[in-house]
């Protein structure tokens, strides 16, 4: 009687193929050992640019909650009673000081001051003033540092968000997360070091582009990987029907040999980068489903983040997923939530945005803290610019809008070596200009890198005859916010 053997399971094939890979591929044990000697210890084609941090790091990882569209600081984090007192009156010319306007409000002539519809209360031991439409953020007042002196150079969305994400207003430079990956490498060989999440429940007012998390002129292995909601978080990651894990492994082994020949002939480092991406994708076939599966989270955790956290792809669910990703060693997670561009209908619009994001943002900080992760995880909340003190267009008793405003706005930061219960910077009585403690975008980038143990002037990449860095030729560390 013939003996019938059961077909091997997926896990058995994976174990077999790994042994085959180490024994037979061009990237065998010798190559892996060399990587350890060089300090790589990861799946990167090349070791991190930095052999170690320049000084002891306060943060190991970053979660950036990017509120795309420009949240109004005057309704969220920077109370201005003067605006209520002068509601409806023209903005004094001395306040504007000749600053350029966008084409959307430049036609108005008279710029009527708009007082905020919402109140502010003091919270926490330090009495941080936070808007009433951010009740959950108010609960973490002692953990956050509000930076009220932010300012930027760009007045329109695309250059402004590009500036925040890459340190340059013109597209093509590497993104923040790509610089982190390039400089510091990964802490988990089975997941990308830079992951991007986009809220599916946000208003699609201003577009987002993959170049915002691109690698620019850095090796392509450092680009952000976009995780989506649904059964396939990463597109084209699963094997096509009829292709077994064993066949995929054999294909990658052959690709490694071909790549080695091509690299020897061409000398193009991007060949290794592409191979590293292919190998990462292979490992992600098992690591991504596990990391993105929220079903094992407790009811209490879902309640902490809010009802939307049970629906993958929402802002709340993405905040919860971000916590899971940094737990597993992801270096940089960036969430994008669109819909903050309230040129009109601001009271209803920004209240809706806060209901979508406030609870989960605060829950993320609380969840990281109770798990012992907040101390070395830097969390950042904010958009690409603020909003004007004056109303754009027609203003009624209960409705108004605000135009783009780059000269002064607010963000908050928590964990990762930042002072909690602290306010840095001050704007004038109209929230129009920074009068103390100004923080430019380059300064913010320099400070983030500093908290990660990196001197922003020493993390560089040579391209087209010069050395580039995230902070370009500017930037200073904001030491006043560091604990």
N, C-alpha and C positions, 0 to 999 in steps of 0.2 A: 504494500500500500504506500503510495507517495505521501510524504510528510508535507503538510501545508503550514507555512509560517505566516503569522499575521504581519501586515505591513508595518514598518516602523512608525512611531508617533512623530508628531512635529518636533517635540522636545528632543527625542532621540536623534532625529535628523540634524537638529541644530548642534547637538554635542558632537556628533560624528563629523559634521562639516567643519566645526572649529578645529578639531584635531587635524583634519585634512589640510585646513588652511595653514596652520602653524607649521606643518611638516612639509608642505609642497609648494606654497606660494612664494613669490619673490619677496613678500614682506614676512619672512619667517622669523624664527627665534632670534637669529643674529640681529635683524633689524630692530626687533622689539627691545632686545637688550641694549642696543646702542641708544634707543630712545630713552631708556631709563638712565643710562649714563649721562646723557645730555640734560636730564632733568625734565623730560617731557612727561613720562608716566601717563600719557593719555593717547587718544586715538588721532591726534593731530598729525598731519604729514610732517610738520616741523614743530620743534618745541616752542613754547611761548617766547615772545621777544625778550621778556625780562626773566632772568634766571631766578629772581625773587623780587619781593617788594623793595622799594627804596628805603622804607622805614616801616615800623610795625603798623599793620593795617587795623583800623577800627571796624571796618566793614569787610565782609567777604563776598557779599552779593547785593544786588540792587533790584528793587521792584519799583518801576516808574509808572504811576497812574496818570497817563497823559490825557488831559481833558481838552480835546481838540475843538477849536472854535473861539477860544478866548473867554473864559468865565469872568464875569464882572467882579472885580475885587470889592467894589462898592456895595455889593449885595451879599458878599460872602465873608471876607476876612479883614476888611479895612473900613471901620465905621467912620462916617463923616457927617456929623450933625449940621455942619455949616450948609450942606447941600439942601437939607430940609428947610433951614431958615430962609434960604434964598431961592426956593423952588419956583421955577417959572421966570426968574429974572435972567437977563443976559449974562453970559459968562464974561467977566471983565477981561479986556484985552491984555492986561498985565499978567493974567494967569496963563493964557495961551502962549504968550511971548513969541508969537510968530511961527509957532510950530505948524508944519504942514498938516493938512487934513486929507482924508481920502476923498475920492470923487463923489462918494455917497453923501457926505455932509458938507462938502465944500460949497455947494450951491445955496446953502441955507441963508447965508448972511448972518442973521441973529442966531446965536447958539444958546437956547434956553437951558438953564441949570435944572437938573432932574434930581430931586431928593429920593433916597431909597425908600421903597415900599415896606421893607422889612426892618425889624428892630435888631439890636445887638445886646447880648448880655455877657457879663463876666463869668468865666468858668475856671475851675481848677485853683490850685493854691496860689498861682501867680496872677489870677484874674484876667486871663486872656479873653479879649472881646471877640466873640464869634457870632455870626448871624443866626437868627432864629430858624432859618430854613436849613440849618446844618446841626440838628439836635444831636445826632450821633457823633459827629466830629467834636462837638462840645464835650462829650464824655471822655475823650482822650486828650483833653487840653494839656494835661500834665506830661504827655508823651510827645507832643509835637512842638516844633519850632516854626513859627509863622514868619516868613520873610516878606516884609512889606515894601522893601526897597528894590524889587526886581525892575529891570528896564532892558529894552532890546532896541534894535535898530530898524527892524522891518515893520511896516505898517499894514501889510496885507498877508493873508493866510499862508499862501504857499511859501514865500521866502521866510516868513516868521517860523513856521513849523519846521522847515528845512534847517533853519539856523539852530533851533533848539536841538534837533536830532543829530546834527552833524557838525555844528560849529561854523557853518558857512551858509550864506543865503542862496547860493547857486548850487543846484543839484550836482552830485558826482563825488562828493567827499564821503569817507567812511562814517557810519553812524556810531553813536555812543557805545552801543552794545558790541559792535564790531571791534572798536578800539579795545574794549575790555577783554574780549576773546583773544585778540591778537597779542595783547600785552601780558595777560595773566593766565590764559589757557582755560581749560575746563576742570571741573571737580567731579565729573561723572562721564566716563568714556562712552556711555550708552545713550546719552542725551546731548543735544546741542548746548553749547554754552550760552547761547543767546536765542530766546524764544519770544515771539510776539503774539499777542491776543487782541482781537478787535471785537467790541461789543456788537452782538447781532441786534440788540434791542435799542440801539441809539438812532437818533435822527440822522439821516444821510445828507447833511447840509453841505459841508466842505469835504471834498474827496481826500482819501488817503492813498499813498503810493508805496509800492514795495521798496522804492529807493530810500524811503525814510528809515528802513532797517537794513539797507544794503551794506555791502563791504567796500564800495568805492574802489580805490586802487589797492586795497589790501587783498591778500589771497581770498578767494571766494568762499573758502571753508568757514570764514568768520561772519558771513552774513546771517541775519536773523532768520529763523525758521518760523513761518506763520502757522500756528495751530488754529484749526477751525472747529466749529461745533459739528456734531454728528458722528456717524460710524467711522469716518475716515478723517481723523484730525489733521493729518498731513497728506496732501494730495499725492497720488501715484506712489504711495509707500508700500501698499500691499502688492504681493505677487499677482500677476494676471492669472486668470483661470487656466489651469493646466501646467503652470510653472511651479515646481516643488521647491522647498527650501534648499534641497540638495543641488538642484539645477542652478538656482540663483548663486549658491556658494561656488559652484564650478565656474560660472560665468565671471564672478569677481576674481577668482584665482587667475583665470586667463587674462582678464583685464589688467591685473597687477603685473603680469609678465610683459604684456604689451606696453604698459605705462613705463616700466623700467627701461625698456628698449628706447621708447620715445624720449624719455628724460635724458638718457645718455647721449642721444643724438641732438636733441633740441636745446637742452639745458633750461627749459621753462619750468619754473617752480609751480606754475598753475596746474601742471600735469599731476603733481603730487596732491595738490589741493583738491582737484576733482576726484581723485581716487579716495582721498580721505572722506569726502562727502558721500561717495558710493558706499564705503564701508560703514559710515555712520548710519546711513539709511538702512542698511542690512540689520544693524543692531537695534535700530529704532522700531523695527517690525515687532519686537517683543516688548521694548521698554515704553513706547508711546501708549499702547493700549492700557498698560498698567498704571502709568502716571496720570492719564486723563480720565480714568474711571473713578467717578465720584461716589459710586454706589456704596462703598464701604464707610463713608463718613457718617458720623452719628447724627441723630435727629437734632441734638442740641447744637451741633456745629451748623447745620442748615438753618436753624432758627437764629443763630448768631449773625449769619451773613444775610438773612432775609429770604423771603419766599422765592425770589427769582433764582436763588442759588441752586435749586433743584433742576433748573432748565439750562443745560449746557449751552454756552455761547453768550449768555447774558453777562452784564458787567459783574453781577454778584457771583455768578458761577466762575467767571474768569478770575476774580479775586481769590476765590477758594482754590482754583487750579494753580494760581501763582504761588500760593503757600505750599502746595504739594510739589511744585517744580523746584522751588528753592530748597525744600527738604531733601530733594534728591540730587542736589549739587549743581543746579543750573545757576550760572553766574549772573545773568542779566535777564530779567523778564520785564517787558514793556507792554502795558495795556493801553489801548487807544479807545476812548469813548467820545464819539462825535456829538454835535448838537448844541454847543454852547454859544453859537453865533447869533445872539438876540439883538438884531437891529430894530426890531419892533416886537411888541408883545412880551417884553422882558419879564414882568411879574409872573405870568403864567408859565412862560418858557423855562426860566431858570428854576422856578419851584419844582417843575416836573423833572428837570435834570438832577436836582438835589435829591428828590425822592428815589430816583434810579440809582444814585451812586453813593449817597451819604452813609447809609447803614453799612454797606459792604466795605467801603474804604476804612471806616473805623473798626469794623470787625476784623479786617486783615491785620491791623496793628495790634488789636487785643489778642488775636489768635497766635500771632507770632510771639507776642510777649509771654503768654502762658506756656508756650512750648519751648521757651528759652532761646528763640531765634531772633528776636527783635534787637538784641544787644549788638549783633554783628550783621544785621540786615538793614540796609538803608531803604526807606520807603519815601517816595516823593510824589506829591499831588500838585498838579498845576497845568496851565495851558500855555499858548504861545505868546499871548499879550493880554492886556486888560481891556477895560471899556472906558469911554469918555464920561466926564462929569456932566456933560450936557446931553440933552435929548436929541436923537437923530430923527428928523421929520416931525410929524404931528404928535403932540402930547395931549392926552386927556387926563381927567382927574384920577383915573385908575389904570392908565396904560401908557407906556412909553418904551423907547428902545435906546440903546447906546451903541455908538460906532467903535471901531477898533482904536486902541490906545496903547502905544508902545512905551510911553515915557514913565509909567508907573503901574505896577500891579503886584499881586501877591501869590505866593505858593506856600505849601507847608511841607515839612520834612520830619521824619521820625526815625528813631533807632540809629544803628550804624555809627555811633559816636557823636550824634547831634544833641545839642542841649534841648531837653524837654521843658515845656512850660515857659518858653522863651519867645520874645518878639524881637526881630532884628530889622532895622530900617524904619524910616518914617516918611510919609508923604505930606504934602501941604494940606491946608484945610479943605481943599477941593478934591483931594486924591488925584491931582493932575500931574504933579512932578515930585520926584524924590528929593527930600531936603536933608536926609541923613541916612547913612548906612546903605548907599546904593550897591546893588549887586547886578552886574552885567551878565549876560548869558555865558561869556567866556569865564567869568568868575565862578559861576555855578559849576561849570564843567571842571574847572581846576579844583574846586572844593570836593566834588564827587570823587575825582581821581585821588586826591589827597587822603580822603577817608578810606579809600581802597589800598592805601599804602604806596601810591604812585606819584612821583614828581611829574606834573603835567608837562614840564619843559624837557623831560628826558624820555618820554614815550613818543618816539618819532618813527617815521617811515620815509625812506628816500624814494622819490618819484619825480620823474621828468627833471632831474638835475637839482632838486632841492629837498630838504627834509621838512616833512609836514607833521603836524600834530593836531589833536582835537581842538586845542585852544588857539590855533593859528599862531599869531605873534603877540598875543595879549593874554589876559587872565591873571587874577591873583586869588589866592586862597582866602576865603572869608573865615579867618580864625575865630572871630567873635561868636560863631554859632557852634563851634566844636567843643564838646564836653571835656 
